[in-house]
C-alpha cells in the first residue's frame, strides 16, 4: 500500500513548523509525487544485506590525494554532457544522485513511486533554505559547488543576489563560467581549496555561505575552513552535511549509515567544532 510523505513530514525533517514554509515550498511539495511503499520483510533483508556488503567491500578513501583527479574527471564529464546536449541543465545533476534506489526515510527504508524522489526532496529543501536564510543577503557563496546546480536553483529564488561558486578543481569552475554565459547570470567561479583556504580571497559584505555535502569530503580536516569563515565574518553560514552525531544507533538504518560514513571517513565533529567557535 502506497504512503504519501506529508507536508508535516517535510517540516519535521527541516526542523521547522508548517507555518514557516512558504507557499512556493508548499506548492512544490504538492506538485510532486512523494509517495512510497514500505519494504516487505524479504525486500528489507535483501536491502540490508546489499548495504552490509557495500560497506564491507568499499575502499574509497575520502580526501585522499587521488580523489582530486576523480572530482576533476567527474565534473568534466558533467560539463561535456551539458555542452553536447545543447546546454540542458539536467546534465548538471551529479552522478551520485541516482534514481530508482530504495531510500532512507524517517529511519526506515522505502521504495519511492517517483524514481527521482531524492532529487525532488533536494529541490524542496533548497527552495526553503534559499528563501529562509539567504533572502536578505547581497551575495551567496557556495563552497565545493561542483556542477553549480544549486547556484542555478538559487538564481531563480534569489534573482537579485550575486552568486559565487568555488571548488578545488578547474572543471567545476569551467562549468560555472559556462552557466554564467549561457544563462546570463550574475555568477562567477573561483578555485578554492577548503583544506588550505586562501585568506586573501575576501567575501563581499552582507554575504551568505552555503556548503551542500562539501565539508563531508574533507576527511575531518574542517578546522581550516572554519577558521577562514570566522575571520571573514559572512552574515550567515548554512551547512547541509551528513552529521554522524545526529544518527541514532538504536535504529538499524541509522546504524548502517554510521558504519558506512565511518568506513568512508566522511568528516565528523562539525557540531562540536562550531560550538567551540
NUZAKE-921418 format. One record per residue (C-alpha): residue number from 1; residue in three letters; x, z, y. Coordinates in nm, 4 decimals. Example, Ala and Ser with C-alpha at 12.3 -4.5 7.8 and 13.67 -1.06 7.14 Angstrom:
<pts>
<pt i="1" aa="ala" c1="1.2300" c3="0.7800" c2="-0.4500"/>
<pt i="2" aa="ser" c1="1.3670" c3="0.7140" c2="-0.1060"/>
</pts>
This chain:
<pts>
<pt i="1" aa="unk" c1="0.0000" c3="0.0000" c2="0.0000"/>
<pt i="2" aa="unk" c1="0.1384" c3="-0.1030" c2="0.3384"/>
<pt i="3" aa="unk" c1="0.2032" c3="0.1612" c2="0.6058"/>
<pt i="4" aa="unk" c1="0.2373" c3="0.0871" c2="0.9771"/>
<pt i="5" aa="unk" c1="0.5063" c3="0.2562" c2="1.1869"/>
<pt i="6" aa="unk" c1="0.3091" c3="0.4169" c2="1.4689"/>
<pt i="7" aa="unk" c1="0.3819" c3="0.4484" c2="1.8383"/>
<pt i="8" aa="unk" c1="0.4244" c3="0.8189" c2="1.7696"/>
<pt i="9" aa="unk" c1="0.6961" c3="0.7350" c2="1.5158"/>
<pt i="10" aa="unk" c1="0.8857" c3="0.5373" c2="1.7779"/>
<pt i="11" aa="unk" c1="0.8505" c3="0.8097" c2="2.0415"/>
<pt i="12" aa="unk" c1="0.9753" c3="1.0672" c2="1.7911"/>
<pt i="13" aa="unk" c1="1.2751" c3="0.8531" c2="1.7000"/>
<pt i="14" aa="unk" c1="1.3619" c3="0.8177" c2="2.0713"/>
<pt i="15" aa="unk" c1="1.3232" c3="1.1924" c2="2.1290"/>
<pt i="16" aa="unk" c1="1.0503" c3="1.1459" c2="2.3912"/>
<pt i="17" aa="unk" c1="0.6726" c3="1.1687" c2="2.4303"/>
<pt i="18" aa="unk" c1="0.4454" c3="0.8656" c2="2.4286"/>
<pt i="19" aa="unk" c1="0.3766" c3="0.9284" c2="2.7975"/>
<pt i="20" aa="unk" c1="0.7422" c3="0.8457" c2="2.8695"/>
<pt i="21" aa="unk" c1="0.7146" c3="0.4994" c2="2.7118"/>
<pt i="22" aa="unk" c1="0.6429" c3="0.2104" c2="2.9458"/>
<pt i="23" aa="unk" c1="0.3608" c3="-0.0374" c2="2.8971"/>
<pt i="24" aa="unk" c1="0.6229" c3="-0.3040" c2="2.8199"/>
<pt i="25" aa="unk" c1="0.7645" c3="-0.0951" c2="2.5360"/>
<pt i="26" aa="unk" c1="0.4190" c3="-0.0098" c2="2.4015"/>
<pt i="27" aa="unk" c1="0.3100" c3="-0.3741" c2="2.4124"/>
<pt i="28" aa="unk" c1="0.6243" c3="-0.4876" c2="2.2319"/>
<pt i="29" aa="unk" c1="0.5590" c3="-0.2386" c2="1.9531"/>
<pt i="30" aa="unk" c1="0.2003" c3="-0.3577" c2="1.9208"/>
<pt i="31" aa="unk" c1="0.3034" c3="-0.7255" c2="1.9197"/>
<pt i="32" aa="unk" c1="0.5427" c3="-0.6851" c2="1.6240"/>
<pt i="33" aa="unk" c1="0.4735" c3="-0.6180" c2="1.2589"/>
<pt i="34" aa="unk" c1="0.6283" c3="-0.2795" c2="1.1906"/>
<pt i="35" aa="unk" c1="0.4501" c3="-0.2263" c2="0.8607"/>
<pt i="36" aa="unk" c1="0.6360" c3="-0.1420" c2="0.5433"/>
<pt i="37" aa="unk" c1="0.5885" c3="-0.0415" c2="0.1820"/>
<pt i="38" aa="unk" c1="0.7225" c3="0.2663" c2="0.0119"/>
<pt i="39" aa="unk" c1="0.9627" c3="0.2007" c2="-0.2746"/>
<pt i="40" aa="unk" c1="0.8390" c3="0.2557" c2="-0.6262"/>
<pt i="41" aa="unk" c1="1.0367" c3="0.5031" c2="-0.8336"/>
<pt i="42" aa="unk" c1="1.2147" c3="0.2179" c2="-1.0118"/>
<pt i="43" aa="unk" c1="1.2999" c3="0.0384" c2="-0.6863"/>
<pt i="44" aa="unk" c1="1.4113" c3="0.3650" c2="-0.5286"/>
<pt i="45" aa="unk" c1="1.6500" c3="0.4355" c2="-0.8139"/>
<pt i="46" aa="unk" c1="1.7812" c3="0.0772" c2="-0.8027"/>
<pt i="47" aa="unk" c1="1.8388" c3="0.1051" c2="-0.4271"/>
<pt i="48" aa="unk" c1="2.0202" c3="0.4375" c2="-0.4566"/>
<pt i="49" aa="unk" c1="2.2372" c3="0.3020" c2="-0.7390"/>
<pt i="50" aa="unk" c1="2.3354" c3="-0.0020" c2="-0.5277"/>
<pt i="51" aa="unk" c1="2.4243" c3="0.2263" c2="-0.2376"/>
<pt i="52" aa="unk" c1="2.6373" c3="0.4533" c2="-0.4568"/>
<pt i="53" aa="unk" c1="2.8246" c3="0.1533" c2="-0.6000"/>
<pt i="54" aa="unk" c1="2.8721" c3="0.0107" c2="-0.2495"/>
<pt i="55" aa="unk" c1="3.0196" c3="0.3394" c2="-0.1290"/>
<pt i="56" aa="unk" c1="3.2480" c3="0.3675" c2="-0.4306"/>
<pt i="57" aa="unk" c1="3.3782" c3="0.0103" c2="-0.4017"/>
<pt i="58" aa="unk" c1="3.4036" c3="-0.0072" c2="-0.0239"/>
<pt i="59" aa="unk" c1="3.7615" c3="-0.0388" c2="0.1007"/>
<pt i="60" aa="unk" c1="3.7119" c3="-0.1217" c2="0.4682"/>
<pt i="61" aa="unk" c1="3.9173" c3="0.0999" c2="0.6976"/>
<pt i="62" aa="unk" c1="3.7708" c3="0.1347" c2="1.0443"/>
<pt i="63" aa="unk" c1="4.0124" c3="0.0892" c2="1.3377"/>
<pt i="64" aa="unk" c1="4.2956" c3="-0.0402" c2="1.1156"/>
<pt i="65" aa="unk" c1="4.5270" c3="-0.2999" c2="1.2723"/>
<pt i="66" aa="unk" c1="4.3841" c3="-0.5875" c2="1.0696"/>
<pt i="67" aa="unk" c1="4.0330" c3="-0.5155" c2="1.1964"/>
<pt i="68" aa="unk" c1="4.1178" c3="-0.6684" c2="1.5341"/>
<pt i="69" aa="unk" c1="4.1635" c3="-1.0067" c2="1.3670"/>
<pt i="70" aa="unk" c1="3.8374" c3="-0.9600" c2="1.1782"/>
<pt i="71" aa="unk" c1="3.6476" c3="-0.8969" c2="1.5019"/>
<pt i="72" aa="unk" c1="3.8200" c3="-1.1886" c2="1.6766"/>
<pt i="73" aa="unk" c1="3.7134" c3="-1.4250" c2="1.3967"/>
<pt i="74" aa="unk" c1="3.3662" c3="-1.2756" c2="1.3683"/>
<pt i="75" aa="unk" c1="3.2752" c3="-1.3146" c2="1.7351"/>
<pt i="76" aa="unk" c1="3.4398" c3="-1.6585" c2="1.7387"/>
<pt i="77" aa="unk" c1="3.2060" c3="-1.7624" c2="1.4571"/>
<pt i="78" aa="unk" c1="2.9080" c3="-1.6472" c2="1.6636"/>
<pt i="79" aa="unk" c1="3.0402" c3="-1.8379" c2="1.9641"/>
<pt i="80" aa="unk" c1="3.0974" c3="-2.1578" c2="1.7650"/>
<pt i="81" aa="unk" c1="2.7474" c3="-2.1431" c2="1.6156"/>
<pt i="82" aa="unk" c1="2.5976" c3="-2.0700" c2="1.9572"/>
<pt i="83" aa="unk" c1="2.7632" c3="-2.3777" c2="2.1097"/>
<pt i="84" aa="unk" c1="2.6850" c3="-2.6042" c2="1.8118"/>
<pt i="85" aa="unk" c1="2.3181" c3="-2.5027" c2="1.8232"/>
<pt i="86" aa="unk" c1="2.2820" c3="-2.6178" c2="2.1816"/>
<pt i="87" aa="unk" c1="2.3154" c3="-2.2647" c2="2.3148"/>
<pt i="88" aa="unk" c1="2.0448" c3="-2.0994" c2="2.1053"/>
<pt i="89" aa="unk" c1="2.0896" c3="-1.7266" c2="2.1767"/>
<pt i="90" aa="unk" c1="1.9559" c3="-1.6334" c2="1.8316"/>
<pt i="91" aa="unk" c1="2.3060" c3="-1.7260" c2="1.7106"/>
<pt i="92" aa="unk" c1="2.4372" c3="-1.4281" c2="1.9059"/>
<pt i="93" aa="unk" c1="2.2727" c3="-1.1812" c2="1.6683"/>
<pt i="94" aa="unk" c1="2.5662" c3="-1.0045" c2="1.4999"/>
<pt i="95" aa="unk" c1="2.6076" c3="-1.0900" c2="1.1323"/>
<pt i="96" aa="unk" c1="2.5881" c3="-0.7234" c2="1.0333"/>
<pt i="97" aa="unk" c1="2.2181" c3="-0.7232" c2="1.1268"/>
<pt i="98" aa="unk" c1="2.0851" c3="-0.8634" c2="0.8004"/>
<pt i="99" aa="unk" c1="1.7153" c3="-0.9398" c2="0.7440"/>
<pt i="100" aa="unk" c1="1.5220" c3="-0.8580" c2="0.4316"/>
<pt i="101" aa="unk" c1="1.7014" c3="-0.5440" c2="0.3148"/>
<pt i="102" aa="unk" c1="1.5467" c3="-0.2038" c2="0.2459"/>
<pt i="103" aa="unk" c1="1.5902" c3="0.0199" c2="0.5483"/>
<pt i="104" aa="unk" c1="1.6226" c3="0.3937" c2="0.6011"/>
<pt i="105" aa="unk" c1="1.3170" c3="0.5037" c2="0.7982"/>
<pt i="106" aa="unk" c1="1.2488" c3="0.8699" c2="0.8736"/>
<pt i="107" aa="unk" c1="1.4676" c3="0.9960" c2="0.5883"/>
<pt i="108" aa="unk" c1="1.3320" c3="0.7596" c2="0.3252"/>
<pt i="109" aa="unk" c1="1.3938" c3="0.4040" c2="0.2092"/>
<pt i="110" aa="unk" c1="1.1208" c3="0.1481" c2="0.2722"/>
<pt i="111" aa="unk" c1="1.0705" c3="-0.2285" c2="0.2401"/>
<pt i="112" aa="unk" c1="0.9598" c3="-0.3839" c2="0.5736"/>
<pt i="113" aa="unk" c1="0.6930" c3="-0.6541" c2="0.5774"/>
<pt i="114" aa="unk" c1="0.8805" c3="-0.8374" c2="0.8531"/>
<pt i="115" aa="unk" c1="1.2375" c3="-0.9037" c2="0.7340"/>
<pt i="116" aa="unk" c1="1.3563" c3="-0.8609" c2="1.0946"/>
<pt i="117" aa="unk" c1="1.2201" c3="-0.5051" c2="1.1254"/>
<pt i="118" aa="unk" c1="1.5664" c3="-0.3694" c2="1.2133"/>
<pt i="119" aa="unk" c1="1.6265" c3="-0.6239" c2="1.4903"/>
<pt i="120" aa="unk" c1="1.2777" c3="-0.5720" c2="1.6321"/>
<pt i="121" aa="unk" c1="1.3344" c3="-0.1967" c2="1.6360"/>
<pt i="122" aa="unk" c1="1.6613" c3="-0.2506" c2="1.8235"/>
<pt i="123" aa="unk" c1="1.4764" c3="-0.4633" c2="2.0790"/>
<pt i="124" aa="unk" c1="1.2216" c3="-0.1884" c2="2.1366"/>
<pt i="125" aa="unk" c1="1.4983" c3="0.0695" c2="2.1694"/>
<pt i="126" aa="unk" c1="1.6940" c3="-0.1458" c2="2.4147"/>
<pt i="127" aa="unk" c1="1.3882" c3="-0.2050" c2="2.6304"/>
<pt i="128" aa="unk" c1="1.3293" c3="0.1689" c2="2.6551"/>
<pt i="129" aa="unk" c1="1.6970" c3="0.2519" c2="2.7174"/>
<pt i="130" aa="unk" c1="1.7362" c3="-0.0057" c2="2.9924"/>
<pt i="131" aa="unk" c1="1.4170" c3="0.0972" c2="3.1726"/>
<pt i="132" aa="unk" c1="1.4534" c3="0.4728" c2="3.1253"/>
<pt i="133" aa="unk" c1="1.8236" c3="0.5213" c2="3.2011"/>
<pt i="134" aa="unk" c1="1.9589" c3="0.2252" c2="3.3981"/>
<pt i="135" aa="unk" c1="1.6814" c3="0.1086" c2="3.6302"/>
<pt i="136" aa="unk" c1="1.8381" c3="0.2911" c2="3.9280"/>
<pt i="137" aa="unk" c1="2.1913" c3="0.1611" c2="3.8642"/>
<pt i="138" aa="unk" c1="2.3537" c3="-0.1190" c2="4.0615"/>
<pt i="139" aa="unk" c1="2.5709" c3="-0.2276" c2="3.7707"/>
<pt i="140" aa="unk" c1="2.5772" c3="-0.1834" c2="3.3934"/>
<pt i="141" aa="unk" c1="2.8909" c3="-0.1887" c2="3.1790"/>
<pt i="142" aa="unk" c1="2.8695" c3="-0.2337" c2="2.8053"/>
<pt i="143" aa="unk" c1="3.1924" c3="-0.1373" c2="2.6326"/>
<pt i="144" aa="unk" c1="3.2521" c3="-0.3147" c2="2.2989"/>
<pt i="145" aa="unk" c1="2.9865" c3="-0.5691" c2="2.3960"/>
<pt i="146" aa="unk" c1="3.0544" c3="-0.8078" c2="2.1050"/>
<pt i="147" aa="unk" c1="2.8340" c3="-1.1162" c2="2.1333"/>
<pt i="148" aa="unk" c1="2.6733" c3="-0.9977" c2="2.4567"/>
<pt i="149" aa="unk" c1="2.3242" c3="-0.9998" c2="2.3068"/>
<pt i="150" aa="unk" c1="2.2499" c3="-0.6573" c2="2.4556"/>
<pt i="151" aa="unk" c1="2.3519" c3="-0.7766" c2="2.8019"/>
<pt i="152" aa="unk" c1="2.1280" c3="-1.0847" c2="2.7751"/>
<pt i="153" aa="unk" c1="1.8406" c3="-0.8482" c2="2.6958"/>
<pt i="154" aa="unk" c1="1.9410" c3="-0.6254" c2="2.9878"/>
<pt i="155" aa="unk" c1="1.9312" c3="-0.9233" c2="3.2264"/>
<pt i="156" aa="unk" c1="1.5588" c3="-0.9637" c2="3.1559"/>
<pt i="157" aa="unk" c1="1.4782" c3="-0.5965" c2="3.2110"/>
<pt i="158" aa="unk" c1="1.7222" c3="-0.5350" c2="3.4978"/>
<pt i="159" aa="unk" c1="1.7317" c3="-0.8651" c2="3.6919"/>
<pt i="160" aa="unk" c1="1.8936" c3="-0.7095" c2="3.9998"/>
<pt i="161" aa="unk" c1="2.1684" c3="-0.5223" c2="3.8172"/>
<pt i="162" aa="unk" c1="2.5208" c3="-0.6604" c2="3.7909"/>
<pt i="163" aa="unk" c1="2.6221" c3="-0.6820" c2="3.4231"/>
<pt i="164" aa="unk" c1="2.9748" c3="-0.6399" c2="3.2868"/>
<pt i="165" aa="unk" c1="3.0775" c3="-0.6699" c2="2.9238"/>
<pt i="166" aa="unk" c1="3.4118" c3="-0.5521" c2="2.7874"/>
<pt i="167" aa="unk" c1="3.5658" c3="-0.5902" c2="2.4452"/>
<pt i="168" aa="unk" c1="3.9104" c3="-0.5739" c2="2.2892"/>
<pt i="169" aa="unk" c1="3.9121" c3="-0.9318" c2="2.1555"/>
<pt i="170" aa="unk" c1="3.9165" c3="-1.2558" c2="2.3534"/>
<pt i="171" aa="unk" c1="3.6373" c3="-1.4278" c2="2.1585"/>
<pt i="172" aa="unk" c1="3.3900" c3="-1.1695" c2="2.2892"/>
<pt i="173" aa="unk" c1="3.4999" c3="-1.2292" c2="2.6486"/>
<pt i="174" aa="unk" c1="3.4670" c3="-1.6050" c2="2.5894"/>
<pt i="175" aa="unk" c1="3.1053" c3="-1.5536" c2="2.4793"/>
<pt i="176" aa="unk" c1="3.0303" c3="-1.3577" c2="2.7965"/>
<pt i="177" aa="unk" c1="3.1736" c3="-1.6376" c2="3.0093"/>
<pt i="178" aa="unk" c1="2.9578" c3="-1.8948" c2="2.8262"/>
<pt i="179" aa="unk" c1="2.6473" c3="-1.6824" c2="2.8770"/>
<pt i="180" aa="unk" c1="2.7147" c3="-1.6312" c2="3.2463"/>
<pt i="181" aa="unk" c1="2.7496" c3="-2.0071" c2="3.2943"/>
<pt i="182" aa="unk" c1="2.4670" c3="-2.1354" c2="3.0736"/>
<pt i="183" aa="unk" c1="2.2090" c3="-1.8722" c2="3.1717"/>
<pt i="184" aa="unk" c1="2.3169" c3="-1.8372" c2="3.5369"/>
<pt i="185" aa="unk" c1="2.3555" c3="-1.4628" c2="3.5004"/>
<pt i="186" aa="unk" c1="2.5404" c3="-1.2170" c2="3.7220"/>
<pt i="187" aa="unk" c1="2.7553" c3="-1.1362" c2="3.4216"/>
<pt i="188" aa="unk" c1="3.1302" c3="-1.1017" c2="3.3771"/>
<pt i="189" aa="unk" c1="3.3565" c3="-1.0178" c2="3.0850"/>
<pt i="190" aa="unk" c1="3.6883" c3="-0.8338" c2="3.0584"/>
<pt i="191" aa="unk" c1="3.9369" c3="-0.7468" c2="2.7880"/>
<pt i="192" aa="unk" c1="3.9401" c3="-0.3699" c2="2.7437"/>
<pt i="193" aa="unk" c1="4.0616" c3="-0.1606" c2="2.4505"/>
<pt i="194" aa="unk" c1="3.8831" c3="0.1738" c2="2.4344"/>
<pt i="195" aa="unk" c1="4.1652" c3="0.3226" c2="2.2252"/>
<pt i="196" aa="unk" c1="4.4116" c3="0.2580" c2="2.5080"/>
<pt i="197" aa="unk" c1="4.1944" c3="0.2388" c2="2.8212"/>
<pt i="198" aa="unk" c1="4.3259" c3="0.0610" c2="3.1283"/>
<pt i="199" aa="unk" c1="4.2753" c3="0.3210" c2="3.4008"/>
<pt i="200" aa="unk" c1="4.3326" c3="0.0514" c2="3.6621"/>
<pt i="201" aa="unk" c1="4.0013" c3="-0.1014" c2="3.5575"/>
<pt i="202" aa="unk" c1="3.7603" c3="0.0641" c2="3.8007"/>
<pt i="203" aa="unk" c1="3.3859" c3="0.0964" c2="3.7666"/>
<pt i="204" aa="unk" c1="3.1626" c3="-0.0104" c2="4.0520"/>
<pt i="205" aa="unk" c1="2.9733" c3="0.2535" c2="4.2473"/>
<pt i="206" aa="unk" c1="2.6401" c3="0.3706" c2="4.1069"/>
<pt i="207" aa="unk" c1="2.7147" c3="0.2200" c2="3.7672"/>
<pt i="208" aa="unk" c1="2.5830" c3="0.2888" c2="3.4193"/>
<pt i="209" aa="unk" c1="2.7794" c3="0.2701" c2="3.0949"/>
<pt i="210" aa="unk" c1="2.6465" c3="0.1727" c2="2.7530"/>
<pt i="211" aa="unk" c1="2.8003" c3="0.1729" c2="2.4070"/>
<pt i="212" aa="unk" c1="2.5962" c3="0.0480" c2="2.1137"/>
<pt i="213" aa="unk" c1="2.7858" c3="0.1112" c2="1.7922"/>
<pt i="214" aa="unk" c1="3.1160" c3="0.0743" c2="1.9758"/>
<pt i="215" aa="unk" c1="3.2558" c3="0.4271" c2="1.9649"/>
<pt i="216" aa="unk" c1="3.1984" c3="0.4367" c2="1.5894"/>
<pt i="217" aa="unk" c1="3.4650" c3="0.1683" c2="1.5474"/>
<pt i="218" aa="unk" c1="3.7416" c3="0.3820" c2="1.6989"/>
<pt i="219" aa="unk" c1="3.8039" c3="0.5743" c2="1.3785"/>
<pt i="220" aa="unk" c1="3.7594" c3="0.9090" c2="1.5528"/>
<pt i="221" aa="unk" c1="4.0037" c3="0.8277" c2="1.8355"/>
<pt i="222" aa="unk" c1="3.7402" c3="0.8794" c2="2.1034"/>
<pt i="223" aa="unk" c1="3.9170" c3="1.1150" c2="2.3449"/>
<pt i="224" aa="unk" c1="4.0974" c3="0.8383" c2="2.5445"/>
<pt i="225" aa="unk" c1="3.7767" c3="0.6569" c2="2.6371"/>
<pt i="226" aa="unk" c1="3.6006" c3="0.9842" c2="2.7154"/>
<pt i="227" aa="unk" c1="3.8887" c3="1.0787" c2="2.9463"/>
<pt i="228" aa="unk" c1="3.8570" c3="0.7387" c2="3.1118"/>
<pt i="229" aa="unk" c1="3.4828" c3="0.7770" c2="3.1697"/>
<pt i="230" aa="unk" c1="3.5215" c3="1.1303" c2="3.3058"/>
<pt i="231" aa="unk" c1="3.7799" c3="1.0051" c2="3.5562"/>
<pt i="232" aa="unk" c1="3.5746" c3="0.7002" c2="3.6617"/>
<pt i="233" aa="unk" c1="3.2541" c3="0.9014" c2="3.7056"/>
<pt i="234" aa="unk" c1="2.9746" c3="0.6488" c2="3.6309"/>
<pt i="235" aa="unk" c1="2.6264" c3="0.7591" c2="3.7244"/>
<pt i="236" aa="unk" c1="2.5204" c3="0.7766" c2="3.3604"/>
<pt i="237" aa="unk" c1="2.6590" c3="0.7057" c2="3.0124"/>
<pt i="238" aa="unk" c1="2.4361" c3="0.6227" c2="2.7161"/>
<pt i="239" aa="unk" c1="2.5936" c3="0.6120" c2="2.3701"/>
<pt i="240" aa="unk" c1="2.3835" c3="0.4699" c2="2.0881"/>
<pt i="241" aa="unk" c1="2.6020" c3="0.5683" c2="1.7961"/>
<pt i="242" aa="unk" c1="2.5627" c3="0.6983" c2="1.4404"/>
<pt i="243" aa="unk" c1="2.6332" c3="1.0705" c2="1.4589"/>
<pt i="244" aa="unk" c1="2.7116" c3="1.2253" c2="1.1261"/>
<pt i="245" aa="unk" c1="2.6390" c3="1.5703" c2="1.2688"/>
<pt i="246" aa="unk" c1="2.2697" c3="1.4839" c2="1.3016"/>
<pt i="247" aa="unk" c1="2.2200" c3="1.3925" c2="0.9347"/>
<pt i="248" aa="unk" c1="2.0611" c3="1.6467" c2="0.7001"/>
<pt i="249" aa="unk" c1="2.2488" c3="1.6621" c2="0.3695"/>
<pt i="250" aa="unk" c1="1.9432" c3="1.8172" c2="0.2034"/>
<pt i="251" aa="unk" c1="1.7767" c3="1.4723" c2="0.2135"/>
<pt i="252" aa="unk" c1="1.9152" c3="1.2078" c2="-0.0221"/>
<pt i="253" aa="unk" c1="1.9103" c3="0.9077" c2="0.2193"/>
<pt i="254" aa="unk" c1="2.0831" c3="1.1177" c2="0.4854"/>
<pt i="255" aa="unk" c1="2.3334" c3="1.2472" c2="0.2311"/>
<pt i="256" aa="unk" c1="2.4203" c3="0.8925" c2="0.1239"/>
<pt i="257" aa="unk" c1="2.4622" c3="0.7935" c2="0.4893"/>
<pt i="258" aa="unk" c1="2.7044" c3="1.0837" c2="0.5328"/>
<pt i="259" aa="unk" c1="2.9029" c3="0.9707" c2="0.2292"/>
<pt i="260" aa="unk" c1="2.9202" c3="0.6088" c2="0.3495"/>
<pt i="261" aa="unk" c1="3.0081" c3="0.6964" c2="0.7069"/>
<pt i="262" aa="unk" c1="3.2807" c3="0.9337" c2="0.5879"/>
<pt i="263" aa="unk" c1="3.4231" c3="0.6762" c2="0.3459"/>
<pt i="264" aa="unk" c1="3.4425" c3="0.4099" c2="0.6169"/>
<pt i="265" aa="unk" c1="3.5964" c3="0.6503" c2="0.8669"/>
<pt i="266" aa="unk" c1="3.3495" c3="0.5903" c2="1.1461"/>
<pt i="267" aa="unk" c1="3.4009" c3="0.8130" c2="1.4484"/>
<pt i="268" aa="unk" c1="3.2588" c3="1.1617" c2="1.4361"/>
<pt i="269" aa="unk" c1="3.2676" c3="1.4615" c2="1.6647"/>
<pt i="270" aa="unk" c1="3.1208" c3="1.2868" c2="1.9699"/>
<pt i="271" aa="unk" c1="2.8676" c3="1.5610" c2="2.0413"/>
<pt i="272" aa="unk" c1="3.1307" c3="1.8326" c2="2.0240"/>
<pt i="273" aa="unk" c1="3.3754" c3="1.6395" c2="2.2433"/>
<pt i="274" aa="unk" c1="3.1143" c3="1.5614" c2="2.5079"/>
<pt i="275" aa="unk" c1="3.0147" c3="1.9271" c2="2.5200"/>
<pt i="276" aa="unk" c1="3.3800" c3="2.0239" c2="2.5728"/>
<pt i="277" aa="unk" c1="3.3953" c3="1.7989" c2="2.8790"/>
</pts>
